[in-house]
Every structure is written in C-alpha cells, then in structure tokens.
Amino acid sequence: MPTLARRHLVGISATLVVAPALFTALPGLAAHRPLLSVWKQHRNDCCTMWAWLFQSAGFTVIIHDVDDVVAARAAAGVPADLAGCHTARVDGYTIEGHVPVASVMHLLAERPALVGLAVAGMPKSAPGLELAGTLTDPFEVVAFDADGARRPFT
C-alpha cells in the first residue's frame, strides 16, 4: 500500500510541476481565430487587400469570388443604402464594405445586439482602398440592426 501512495504522490507532484507550463501554453493553443467569410466580385482586388488585413490580424479568411454580391448582401440583411463592394460574415455578424479591422474586433469583443457594421460605398481612405498620395476621404462605420435602426459605431 505505501508503494501505491508514493506513486500517487509522484503523480501529483509531477502534475503540480507541469501544470503551470500547461496553463501558460493553453492561451496560445486555445486562441480563437474568428472565421471571416467574404463574398466579393471577381477581379475586385481592393476586397482581397481588405481580407488580407484581417488575415494579418489573426482571422481565418475564406474568400468567395462571385459574379454579383447582391444575393449575399440581401441574405446577410444589409440595407441597400449601406451597400459596399463586398459582404462578409464573422461570428454571426455581417460586415459590409471596407470596415476597419479594429471596428470588427471591437464588435466581437462587445457582442452588441446588431446585424452588423457597414462602410457604405468605397471611400478612398478606407482599409484596402488607401491610395498613396491622395487626400483622405472621411468615412463612417455604421452599426445597423434588424429593424433598420442605425448609429455611428466608430
């Protein structure tokens, strides 16, 4: 019986020594990489550049090249006047147009009751559209919900 007790003590000691290393490794192993699915028209390089920004920020990105994004946009619940050049979905939210990575990360951290975020049109200073040497084109990130209500997000 003493041998069995000693084995238990050795096992417990090993667990206490190894456990801190496991806990410090777990955040890296269990890191959540949000999946961003993007629907964009063929040959829209600005949308691909926008998606790369998310990939660089740690998102897993899937790009769907389609002939027209209207169907994806409608299915995602985007109001017509908030249309951008691509539609994306991440963790249950719709992201329309060239919304900055920081805004999407804030959305995912806060988890408000929204359909999603949008940057309408194609403002020249929006992520993925920036042109060197051009004047900035101000843009607004708009939060929208299912009943049509909107508000500035960031």
Number of C-alpha atoms within 10 A of each C-alpha: 5 7 8 9 10 11 11 12 12 12 12 12 12 11 12 11 11 11 12 11 10 12 11 10 11 11 10 9 10 8 9 11 12 16 16 21 20 25 25 25 19 14 11 12 13 18 24 18 15 21 25 16 17 20 18 11 13 14 19 17 20 14 14 15 16 14 11 14 21 19 11 18 22 13 11 19 17 25 15 11 8 15 20 21 21 25 28 25 17 18 11 12 21 26 28 29 27 31 23 20 18 12 15 18 14 13 18 15 9 9 12 13 12 17 18 26 30 25 22 20 17 18 19 18 17 22 20 22 16 15 12 9 6 9 10 13 11 9 17 15 20 18 23 23 17 13 8 11 9 14 12 11 15 14
